Amino acid sequence: MEDESQFSEFEKKRHLKLKVTNAIKKFNFKPKTGLKMLLELEVIEKDNAKSLAVFIYKNHENFSKGQLGEFFGDETPFNIQV
């Protein structure tokens, strides 16, 4: 029984990682869509620039540098805070 719960936990983490990877791919195509997905997955906190900045920092190798440039170049207050 214990092995099943460990397996289940492993599967949950694997499934979440796949969803996060998909959200980053969406960000690389259209940042707003990717951010919405990351919020829905509760990987980042809503309206929390630091939360997003830390997430991008930890996963920077997966993000399109061009899309990050576009995102950071947008002069909205939230993007500037990130």
N, C-alpha and C positions, 0 to 999 in steps of 0.2 A: 504494500500500500504506500509506503514512504517513497519508493522508487517512482511510482506513478505521479506523485505530487511534485517531485523534483523534475521529472520529465515534463510535466505540465508547465512548471515555472520556466523551464528552459525554452519550451515552445512559445510561451507568452513573450519572453524577451526577444526571441528570434523574430517573431511576428511583428513586434513593435519596431525592431531595428529595420526590418524590410519596409514598414510604413514610413519611418523617418527618412530612409534612403529615397523612397518615392517622393516624399515632400520636398527634399532637397533638389531632386531632379525637376520637380515642378517649379521651384524657386528659380532654377537655372534657365527655365523657359519664360516664366512669368512670376516675378517675385511676390506679388500680392497673393497669388494663388498658393504658392509654397508657404508663405507665412500663415495663411488661413489654415492650411493643413497642419502645420506645426502647432498652432494654437489648439486645434481640435484634438490633437494627440496629447495635449498638455505637456509638451516638451519644453515650451517656453510659456512665460506668463504674459497675459494680456496687458498691453500698455506698459510693459516693463522693458525699457531699452537695455538695461544691464543684462537681463535674462537672455535677450536675443544676442547681444554682443558676446557673451560668454559662450553661447551655443555656436555661433559662427566661429569664434576663436578655436574652440575644441574640434570643430569639424571643417576647418577652412580648406583642407585639401579636396573636399567634395564639392565645394561651391565654385561656380564659374566666376573667374576673376572679373570678366566683363560685366556680368550681372551685379556683382558686388559693387563695382564701380558705379554702375547706373543707380543702384540703391543708395549708396552713400552720397552720390552727386545730387540726389533729389533733396531739395531744400525744405522739406517738411520738418517740423520740430522733432518728430519722433526719429526720423532718419538721422538728423543731426545729432541727437542724443546718443544713438547707437554708435 
